[in-house]
Every structure is written in structure tokens, then in C-alpha cells.
């Protein structure tokens, strides 16, 4: 059977336009927010998995290298491990011959960079969590306005409970949709914040131990940089 491609595409385009015309724009916006929130949350989870490592093993290896006054080996260990903690420790090791304040400042500056990377895009979840209920409420208000406007134009004197119930149900769907997006977004955002705070504590603890080790071996390194 011959297929008229032009007619087929025309019918598809007409169907799509009809669907878009029948959609509630507010619900479309809320749906986009939900997709964006899910994408951000998954991207952040993958990033945390990438930068997390076995800090205990890293610290044991660094202790051994520093005890052997081998800073080159210690830096190589950080480069092989990668991750936020290793990058920050490496910044301090590169300043191992400097005073304690200089080492701490180098780690602190690198730490700010790593924390900024951890917090990247997470605020989008917070924004969605705040605006999704407002968008839903806007849809509810617009729904009531539309319902009462149609009632006024139809010059109905008596309105049945069924008609009012349908109007309210249609309008409140947008509020429910907004809350359905906002609640997981709030949970996801707070989870990411807690992961970031946990990483910061881990970074601070590990950095302090490495600095103490460097100070104990001050001036004993055989491999100045």
C-alpha cells in the first residue's frame, strides 16, 4: 500500500499541535521542572561517586611516604587517587617547604575550588523546590478564573455541585503537581547538602593530619620541589 509521506507528516503535526493546545501550560512547566530536578540530582550523585575515595587508605599511604621523607612519592599517590581530598592534599604537599600558614592557605584555596564544584547545580534543586508549588498555585488560580469566567459568560443562574466539583478538581491538580515536584526536590537538595558537609569534614580532618605530619618532618625532605 502506497503511503503519502506528506499527508502522514501533516497529520502528525496537526495531532501534535492539537495536543499542545489541549495541554495545561502550567502542568507542562511543572513537568519540565521535574525533569530538570531529576537530571540535576542524578548528575550530582554521579559526581560525588566520582570524587569519593578511600580516605583511610590514602592517608595511610601518605603517612608512609611522608615518614620516608619522600614528597615526590606522596604527590604521585595523590595524583593516582584523584578526587577532592587527594587534590587538596596535593596542593599542600607542593608547598611542603613553606611555613605552616602557607601550606594551610594552599589547601584552603584548593578546598574552596573543590567545594564550589560539589555545590555546582545543587542550588537548582532548591530553586525548583521553591517555585514548583508557586507555579502550581498559579495554575489553580488561573483554573478558577477560567471556570468562573465560563460560568459568567454562559449566564448560568444555578450551578450544580457537580460543575463546581469538576472546576475545583481541575484547578487543584496543578497545586498537587507542584507539590509532587517540590517535595522530592527538597529531599534531594538536603541530601546533597549533607553529602557536601560530610565531604568538607572529611577534607578538613585529613588535611589537618597531613599538615601535622609535614610539620613533624620539616626540613628532612630529600626531594625539594
Rosetta blueprint (number, residue, H / E / L):
1 X L
2 X L
3 X L
4 X L
5 X H
6 X H
7 X H
8 X H
9 X H
10 X H
11 X H
12 X H
13 X H
14 X H
15 X H
16 X H
17 X H
18 X H
19 X H
20 X H
21 X H
22 X H
23 X L
24 X L
25 X H
26 X H
27 X H
28 X H
29 X H
30 X H
31 X H
32 X H
33 X H
34 X H
35 X H
36 X H
37 X H
38 X H
39 X H
40 X H
41 X H
42 X H
43 X H
44 X H
45 X H
46 X H
47 X H
48 X H
49 X H
50 X H
51 X H
52 X L
53 X L
54 X L
55 X H
56 X H
57 X H
58 X H
59 X H
60 X H
61 X H
62 X H
63 X H
64 X H
65 X H
66 X H
67 X H
68 X L
69 X L
70 X L
71 X H
72 X H
73 X H
74 X H
75 X H
76 X H
77 X H
78 X H
79 X H
80 X H
81 X H
82 X L
83 X H
84 X H
85 X H
86 X H
87 X H
88 X H
89 X H
90 X H
91 X H
92 X H
93 X H
94 X L
95 X L
96 X L
97 X L
98 X L
99 X L
100 X H
101 X H
102 X H
103 X H
104 X H
105 X H
106 X H
107 X H
108 X H
109 X H
110 X H
111 X H
112 X H
113 X H
114 X H
115 X H
116 X H
117 X H
118 X H
119 X H
120 X L
121 X L
122 X H
123 X H
124 X H
125 X H
126 X H
127 X H
128 X H
129 X H
130 X H
131 X H
132 X H
133 X H
134 X H
135 X H
136 X H
137 X H
138 X H
139 X H
140 X H
141 X H
142 X H
143 X H
144 X H
145 X H
146 X H
147 X H
148 X H
149 X H
150 X H
151 X H
152 X H
153 X H
154 X L
155 X L
156 X L
157 X L
158 X L
159 X L
160 X L
161 X H
162 X H
163 X H
164 X H
165 X H
166 X H
167 X H
168 X H
169 X H
170 X H
171 X H
172 X H
173 X H
174 X H
175 X H
176 X H
177 X H
178 X H
179 X H
180 X H
181 X H
182 X H
183 X H
184 X H
185 X H
186 X H
187 X H
188 X H
189 X H
190 X H
191 X H
192 X H
193 X H
194 X H
195 X H
196 X H
197 X H
198 X H
199 X H
200 X H
201 X H
202 X H
203 X H
204 X H
205 X H
206 X H
207 X H
208 X H
209 X H
210 X H
211 X H
212 X H
213 X H
214 X H
215 X H
216 X H
217 X L
218 X L
219 X L
220 X L
221 X L
222 X L
223 X L
224 X L
225 X L
